[in-house]
Amino acid sequence: MITLTEENYIKAIYHLGKQGTKTVSTNAIARNIETKASSVTDMVKKLSDKGYAHYKKYQGVSLTAAGKTIAINIVRKHRLWEVFLVEKLNFSWDEIHEVAEQLEHIKSKKLITQLDAFLGYPTHDPHGDPIPDPDGNIKKIDKVLVSEVEVGKLCICVGVVDTSPEFLKYLDKNNIALGASFKVIYKEVFDNSITILINTRELIISSTIANNLFVKYS
């Protein structure tokens, strides 16, 4: 039986390694889960022994096929629970991450299968991230950061990079939500800030905001 701590490590390696495609340093994992590098080394050795990870001293760690399967299943559960919390329990999108972090470790396959059906088989979570299907397939959508959008283009918000409560509250305050449409009307060369037209009003967003907001072209 895999432990909760092992699942957290596997998930961290998956995300830090760009969905398990890259090798990750033990220091990067230590920073991500806020623990000592020595503790990470002990854990990745254990994961390697169990067949969930490839680990080479001084080179880092990556996930095996078995490790990726576990990681994708955790991500699937996390994102389904986020949909449930927002759609059925009226949580706001800045409140759900920590709760879903706890719920993602529930082992019942039947519960997750029925949760998926109950929610109408959603394809994306409230932050715009794709939800893996039961077979682990992830449907990707064409998206770009607002910072990459040319002046004059119409966009639709489809996701965020930063899921911190502070960032999501900023978006709420400015009526920027998934599905919101706006037009890029000006780019400031000096500080890379961007002026957008949203709901008939002009809004200046910083380069930090623009680099944390995904859109697709309308």
C-alpha positions as CSV (number, residue, x, y, z in Angstrom):
1,M,0.0,0.0,0.0
2,I,1.4,3.4,-1.0
3,T,1.4,6.0,1.8
4,L,0.1,9.5,1.7
5,T,3.7,10.9,2.0
6,E,4.8,8.8,-1.0
7,E,1.9,10.0,-3.0
8,N,2.8,13.6,-2.3
9,Y,6.4,13.0,-3.4
10,I,5.3,11.3,-6.6
11,K,2.9,14.2,-7.4
12,A,5.7,16.7,-6.7
13,I,8.1,14.9,-9.1
14,Y,5.3,14.7,-11.7
15,H,4.6,18.5,-11.6
16,L,8.2,19.6,-11.3
17,G,9.2,17.3,-14.1
18,K,6.7,18.7,-16.5
19,Q,4.2,15.8,-16.2
20,G,6.9,13.3,-15.6
21,T,9.0,14.0,-18.7
22,K,12.0,15.6,-17.1
23,T,14.5,14.7,-14.4
24,V,14.0,16.6,-11.1
25,S,16.7,17.5,-8.6
26,T,16.3,16.5,-5.0
27,N,16.8,20.1,-4.0
28,A,13.9,21.2,-6.2
29,I,11.7,18.6,-4.5
30,A,12.9,19.7,-1.1
31,R,11.9,23.3,-1.9
32,N,8.5,22.2,-3.3
33,I,7.4,20.2,-0.3
34,E,9.4,22.3,2.3
35,T,11.6,19.6,3.7
36,K,15.3,18.7,4.0
37,A,17.2,17.5,0.9
38,S,18.5,14.5,2.9
39,S,14.8,13.5,3.6
40,V,14.1,13.7,-0.1
41,T,17.0,11.5,-0.9
42,D,15.8,8.8,1.5
43,M,12.3,9.0,0.1
44,V,13.3,8.8,-3.6
45,K,15.5,5.8,-2.9
46,K,12.4,4.2,-1.3
47,L,10.3,5.1,-4.4
48,S,13.0,3.7,-6.6
49,D,13.0,0.4,-4.7
50,K,9.3,0.2,-5.1
51,G,9.5,0.7,-8.8
52,Y,7.8,4.1,-8.9
53,A,10.9,6.2,-9.7
54,H,14.3,6.2,-11.4
55,Y,17.0,7.8,-9.2
56,K,20.6,8.4,-9.9
57,K,22.9,10.1,-7.4
58,Y,23.8,13.7,-8.5
59,Q,21.5,13.4,-11.5
60,G,18.1,13.5,-10.0
61,V,14.9,11.5,-10.1
62,S,12.1,10.8,-12.7
63,L,9.0,8.7,-12.6
64,T,8.6,5.2,-14.0
65,A,5.5,4.3,-15.9
66,A,4.0,3.0,-12.7
67,G,4.9,6.2,-10.9
68,K,3.3,8.3,-13.7
69,T,0.1,6.3,-13.4
70,I,-0.1,7.0,-9.7
71,A,0.6,10.7,-10.3
72,I,-2.0,11.1,-13.0
73,N,-4.6,9.3,-10.8
74,I,-3.9,11.7,-7.9
75,V,-4.2,14.7,-10.3
76,R,-7.5,13.3,-11.6
77,K,-8.9,13.0,-8.1
78,H,-7.7,16.4,-7.1
79,R,-9.2,18.2,-10.0
80,L,-12.5,16.3,-9.8
81,W,-12.8,17.3,-6.1
82,E,-12.1,20.9,-7.0
83,V,-15.0,20.8,-9.5
84,F,-17.3,19.3,-6.8
85,L,-16.3,21.9,-4.2
86,V,-17.0,24.8,-6.5
87,E,-20.1,23.5,-8.3
88,K,-21.9,21.6,-5.5
89,L,-20.6,23.2,-2.3
90,N,-20.3,26.8,-3.4
91,F,-16.6,27.2,-2.6
92,S,-14.8,29.9,-4.4
93,W,-11.8,29.0,-6.6
94,D,-9.3,30.5,-4.2
95,E,-10.5,28.2,-1.4
96,I,-10.4,24.8,-2.9
97,H,-6.8,23.8,-3.4
98,E,-6.0,22.9,0.2
99,V,-9.2,21.0,0.7
100,A,-8.7,19.0,-2.6
101,E,-5.1,18.2,-1.4
102,Q,-6.7,16.2,1.4
103,L,-9.4,14.6,-0.6
104,E,-7.0,13.5,-3.4
105,H,-5.7,10.7,-1.2
106,I,-9.0,8.8,-0.9
107,K,-8.4,5.4,-2.4
108,S,-11.9,4.3,-3.4
109,K,-12.0,3.9,-7.2
110,K,-15.8,3.5,-7.1
111,L,-16.2,6.8,-5.3
112,I,-14.1,8.7,-7.9
113,T,-15.9,6.9,-10.8
114,Q,-19.3,7.9,-9.4
115,L,-18.1,11.4,-8.6
116,D,-17.0,11.9,-12.2
117,A,-20.5,10.7,-13.4
118,F,-22.3,12.9,-10.8
119,L,-20.4,16.0,-12.1
120,G,-21.2,15.2,-15.7
121,Y,-17.7,14.1,-16.7
122,P,-16.0,17.5,-16.6
123,T,-12.9,18.0,-18.7
124,H,-11.4,20.9,-16.8
125,D,-11.1,22.0,-13.2
126,P,-12.1,25.5,-11.9
127,H,-8.6,26.8,-12.6
128,G,-8.8,25.7,-16.3
129,D,-6.5,22.7,-15.9
130,P,-7.5,19.5,-17.8
131,I,-8.8,16.6,-15.9
132,P,-7.3,13.2,-16.9
133,D,-9.9,10.7,-18.0
134,P,-10.1,7.2,-16.3
135,D,-7.4,5.9,-18.7
136,G,-5.0,8.7,-17.8
137,N,-5.4,10.6,-21.1
138,I,-5.2,14.4,-20.8
139,K,-6.9,16.6,-23.4
140,K,-4.8,19.6,-24.1
141,I,-6.2,22.9,-25.4
142,D,-4.4,25.6,-27.4
143,K,-3.6,28.4,-25.0
144,V,-1.1,31.2,-24.6
145,L,-0.2,33.6,-21.8
146,V,-1.7,37.1,-22.0
147,S,1.9,38.4,-22.2
148,E,2.2,36.7,-25.6
149,V,-1.0,38.1,-27.1
150,E,-0.7,40.7,-29.8
151,V,-2.4,44.1,-29.5
152,G,-5.9,44.0,-31.0
153,K,-6.6,40.4,-30.4
154,L,-9.7,39.1,-28.7
155,C,-9.2,36.5,-26.0
156,I,-11.1,34.2,-23.6
157,C,-9.6,33.3,-20.2
158,V,-9.0,29.5,-20.0
159,G,-6.7,29.0,-17.1
160,V,-4.1,30.3,-14.6
161,V,-0.5,29.5,-13.8
162,D,-0.6,30.8,-10.2
163,T,-3.4,29.2,-8.1
164,S,-2.6,31.1,-4.9
165,P,-5.6,32.6,-3.1
166,E,-4.0,36.1,-3.5
167,F,-3.9,35.9,-7.2
168,L,-7.3,34.3,-7.6
169,K,-8.8,37.0,-5.4
170,Y,-7.2,39.7,-7.5
171,L,-8.8,38.2,-10.6
172,D,-12.2,38.0,-8.8
173,K,-11.9,41.6,-7.8
174,N,-11.4,42.6,-11.5
175,N,-14.1,40.2,-12.8
176,I,-11.6,38.0,-14.6
177,A,-12.9,34.5,-14.5
178,L,-12.7,31.4,-16.8
179,G,-14.7,32.2,-19.9
180,A,-14.3,36.0,-19.5
181,S,-13.6,37.7,-22.8
182,F,-11.4,40.7,-23.3
183,K,-9.3,42.5,-25.8
184,V,-5.6,43.5,-25.6
185,I,-5.5,47.2,-26.6
186,Y,-2.0,48.4,-25.5
187,K,1.4,47.1,-24.3
188,E,3.7,49.3,-22.3
189,V,7.3,48.7,-23.4
190,F,8.8,50.3,-20.2
191,D,7.4,47.8,-17.7
192,N,5.6,45.2,-19.9
193,S,2.2,46.1,-18.4
194,I,-0.8,45.5,-20.6
195,T,-4.0,47.4,-21.0
196,I,-7.1,45.2,-21.7
197,L,-10.7,46.1,-22.5
198,I,-13.0,43.9,-20.4
199,N,-16.7,44.5,-19.8
200,T,-16.5,47.9,-21.5
201,R,-13.8,49.2,-19.1
202,E,-10.0,49.5,-19.5
203,L,-7.8,47.6,-17.0
204,I,-4.1,47.8,-16.7
205,I,-2.5,44.5,-15.7
206,S,1.1,44.0,-14.6
207,S,3.6,41.7,-16.4
208,T,3.3,39.4,-13.4
209,I,-0.5,39.1,-14.0
210,A,0.0,38.7,-17.7
211,N,2.5,35.9,-17.2
212,N,0.1,34.0,-15.0
213,L,-3.1,34.1,-17.0
214,F,-3.8,31.7,-19.9
215,V,-6.1,32.6,-22.8
216,K,-7.3,31.3,-26.1
217,Y,-8.1,33.4,-29.1
218,S,-11.7,34.3,-29.6
